[in-house]
């Protein structure tokens, strides 16, 4: 009983201590200089693209649209005003693969990061998939 009486105040004190806040997500202006120089190291296969299409369907299509047109179901609800239409070849013109990889991995604006949930090869395959939307 005495242990419980000593432990409860100690736990409450620990719980009330200020917690470390997470670092803010990187913004579009904080892309590292080397992001533009990263080169896609993967060669897509039918299997890798099928796998990444599933990931896109789960994580991306709700905002970016099933075909990458930027008209996903949540665009209006989340008030997303800067959605690119990846079916337009000019939408990603001048954007290197390394920048796309970095944005997919780390997020941008309201877009959450894939982070460590996806393997680097999956992220690079996602870059290939996003670029393929304008070729259909």
Phi, psi and omega in degrees: 000318180296321178299318179297319180293330178276327184286321183298310178298324179295318178294319178297319179296317178297319182294327182274351178295147178300137180263150178291130179274144180291154178294144179295150179293146180296145177263173181298331182278352183256025175297133178294150182302326183281352180301320182292338183266353180294137181248135180295116184271356185261150171252120184292146173236166177301320181293314182293325179288324176297319179296314183289332175296324176296314179300314179302316180299322180282318192254337192242322188300331182299334177250313186278351181087151183300328180252010177083015183279359179080016183240051179286169184299331185264000184302310180291316182298320181267002180055050179273112187255348184246038181281126177277148174266099183290350176282346177271118182304334181279349184298324183248009179299130180085001177256109181293156178306321181298324177291318177299315178304312182297317181294317179297317182291318189252354181082171179199127181059236179278353181284121179287157181279144169286326176054230183270004179290334181241146177288152178307321179297323177294320179295318178294322176294328176295320176302315179297317179298312181300317178295329182291339181300328182277355183260002183267000000 
